[in-house]
């Protein structure tokens, strides 16, 4: 803390310490769990509790979750996008839209 706040930390006084049991996921080996992140269709969870109880585990979990969301949503968005293009083409009286 001294590196962040300087010499003023020398005057700090500890007021209270809280010990919270089970506040972190179980870290007994193996710690790389790769737990299921899709709870149900279009409902996902991310956090170190699905990987290892660490910043790296949280980041890996978030990355995996983002990839799951992307792989589920991109086909739907592309389908929706094609529907919009098709509707526009129909209104324009053509079968295709030229760039």
Contact map, one row per residue, 1 for C-alpha under 8 A:
111111001000000000000000000000000000000000000000000000000000000000000000000000000000000000000000000
111111111100000000000000000000000000000000000000000000000000000000000000000000000000000000000000000
111111000000000000000000000000000000000000000000000000000000000000000000000000000000000000000000000
111111000000000000000000000000000000000000000000000000000000000000000000000000000000000000000000000
111111111000000000000000000000000000000000000000000000000000000000000000000000000000000000000000000
111111111000000000000000000000000000000000000000000000000000000000000000000000000000000000000000000
010011111100000000000000000000000000000000000000000000000000000000000000000000000000000000000000000
010011111111000000000000000000000000000000000000000000000000000000000000000000000000000000000000000
110011111111000000000000000000000000000000000000000000000000000000000000000000000000000000000000000
010000111111000000000000000000000000000000000000000000000000000000000000000000000000000000000000000
000000011111100000000000000000000000000000000000000000000000000000000000000000000000000000000000000
000000011111110000000000000000000000000000000000000000000000000000000000000000000000000000000000000
000000000011111000000000000000000000000000000000000000000000000000000000000000000000000000000000000
000000000001111110000000000000000000000000000000000000000000000000000000000000000000000000000000000
000000000000111110000000000000000000000000000000000000000000000000000000000000000000000000000000000
000000000000011111000000000000000000000000000000000000000000000000000000000000000000000000000000000
000000000000011111100000000000000000000000000000000000000000000000000000000000000000000000000000000
000000000000000111110000000000000000000000000000000000000000000000000000000000000000000000000000000
000000000000000011111000000000000000000000000000000000000000000000000000000000000000000000000000000
000000000000000001111110000000000000000000000000000000000000000000000000000000000000000000000000000
000000000000000000111110000000000000000000000000000000000000000000000000000000000000000000000000000
000000000000000000011111110000000000000000000000000000000000000000000000000000000000000000000000000
000000000000000000011111100000000000000000000000000000000000000000000000000000000000000000000000000
000000000000000000000111111000000000000000000000100010000000000000000000000000000000000000000000000
000000000000000000000111111000000000000000000001100110000000000000000000000000000000000000000000000
000000000000000000000101111100100000000000000000000010000000000000000000000000000000000000000000000
000000000000000000000001111111100000000000000000000110000000000000000000000000000000000000000000000
000000000000000000000000011111100000000000000000000000000000000000000000000000000000000000000000000
000000000000000000000000001111110000000000000000000000000000000000000000000000000000000000000000000
000000000000000000000000001111111000000000000000000000000000000000000000000000000000000000000000000
000000000000000000000000011111111000000000000000001110000000000000000000000000000000000000000000000
000000000000000000000000000011111100000000000000001100001000000000000000000000000000000000000000000
000000000000000000000000000001111110000000000000011100000000000000000000000000000000000000000000000
000000000000000000000000000000011111000000000000011000000000100000000000000000000000000000000000000
000000000000000000000000000000001111100000000000011000000000000000000000000000000000000000000000000
000000000000000000000000000000000111111000000000010000000000000000000000000000000000000000000000000
000000000000000000000000000000000011111000011100010000000000000010000000000000000000000000000000000
000000000000000000000000000000000001111111111000000000000000000010010000000000000000000000000000000
000000000000000000000000000000000001111110111000000000000000000000000000000000000000000000000000000
000000000000000000000000000000000000011111110000000000000000000000000000000000000000000000000000000
000000000000000000000000000000000000011111100000000000000000000000000000000000000000000000000000000
000000000000000000000000000000000000010111110000000000000000000000001001000000000000000000000000000
000000000000000000000000000000000000011111111000000000000000000000000000000000000000000000000000000
000000000000000000000000000000000000111101111100000000000000000010001000000000000000000000000000000
000000000000000000000000000000000000111000111110000000000000000010000000000000000000000000000000000
000000000000000000000000000000000000100000011111110000000100110010000000000000000000000000000000000
000000000000000000000000000000000000000000001111111000001110110000000000000000000000000000000000000
000000000000000000000000100000000000000000000111111111101110100000000000000000000000000000000000000
000000000000000000000001100000000000000000000111111110000100000000000000000000000000000000000000000
000000000000000000000000000000001111100000000111111100001100100000000000000000000000000000000000000
000000000000000000000000000000111110000000000011111110001101100000000000000000000000000000000000000
000000000000000000000000101000111000000000000001111111011100000000000000000000000000000000000000000
000000000000000000000001111000100000000000000001101111101100000000000000000000000000000000000000000
000000000000000000000000000000000000000000000001000111111100000000000000000000000000000000000000000
000000000000000000000000000000000000000000000001000011111110000000000000000000000000000000000000000
000000000000000000000000000000000000000000000000000101111111000000000000000000000000000000000000000
000000000000000000000000000000010000000000000011011111111111100000000000000000000000000000000000000
000000000000000000000000000000000000000000000111111111111111110000000000000000000000000000000000000
000000000000000000000000000000000000000000000011000000111111111000000000000000000000000000000000000
000000000000000000000000000000000000000000000000001000011111111100000000000000000000000000000000000
000000000000000000000000000000000100000000000111011000001111111110000000000000000000000000000000000
000000000000000000000000000000000000000000000110000000000111111111000000000000000000000000000000000
000000000000000000000000000000000000000000000000000000000011111111100000000000000000000000000000000
000000000000000000000000000000000000000000000000000000000001111111110000000000000000000000000000000
000000000000000000000000000000000000110000011100000000000000111111111000000000000000000000000000000
000000000000000000000000000000000000000000000000000000000000011111111100000000000000000000000000000
000000000000000000000000000000000000000000000000000000000000001111111110000000000000000000000000000
000000000000000000000000000000000000010000000000000000000000000111111111000000000000000000000000000
000000000000000000000000000000000000000001010000000000000000000011111111100000000000000000000000000
000000000000000000000000000000000000000000000000000000000000000001111111110000000000000000000000000
000000000000000000000000000000000000000000000000000000000000000000111111111000000000000000000000000
000000000000000000000000000000000000000001000000000000000000000000011111111100000000000000000000000
000000000000000000000000000000000000000000000000000000000000000000001111111110000000000000000000000
000000000000000000000000000000000000000000000000000000000000000000000111111111000000000000000000000
000000000000000000000000000000000000000000000000000000000000000000000011111111100000000000000000000
000000000000000000000000000000000000000000000000000000000000000000000001111111110000000000000000000
000000000000000000000000000000000000000000000000000000000000000000000000111111111000000000000000000
000000000000000000000000000000000000000000000000000000000000000000000000011111111100000000000000000
000000000000000000000000000000000000000000000000000000000000000000000000001111111110000000000000000
000000000000000000000000000000000000000000000000000000000000000000000000000111111111000000000000000
000000000000000000000000000000000000000000000000000000000000000000000000000011111111100000000000000
000000000000000000000000000000000000000000000000000000000000000000000000000001111111110000000000000
000000000000000000000000000000000000000000000000000000000000000000000000000000111111111000000000000
000000000000000000000000000000000000000000000000000000000000000000000000000000011111111100000000000
000000000000000000000000000000000000000000000000000000000000000000000000000000001111111110000000100
000000000000000000000000000000000000000000000000000000000000000000000000000000000111111111000011000
000000000000000000000000000000000000000000000000000000000000000000000000000000000011111111100000000
000000000000000000000000000000000000000000000000000000000000000000000000000000000001111111110000000
000000000000000000000000000000000000000000000000000000000000000000000000000000000000111111111111100
000000000000000000000000000000000000000000000000000000000000000000000000000000000000011111111110000
000000000000000000000000000000000000000000000000000000000000000000000000000000000000001111111100000
000000000000000000000000000000000000000000000000000000000000000000000000000000000000000111111100000
000000000000000000000000000000000000000000000000000000000000000000000000000000000000000011111110000
000000000000000000000000000000000000000000000000000000000000000000000000000000000000000011111111100
000000000000000000000000000000000000000000000000000000000000000000000000000000000000010011001111100
000000000000000000000000000000000000000000000000000000000000000000000000000000000000010010000111110
000000000000000000000000000000000000000000000000000000000000000000000000000000000000100010000111111
000000000000000000000000000000000000000000000000000000000000000000000000000000000000000000000001111
000000000000000000000000000000000000000000000000000000000000000000000000000000000000000000000000111
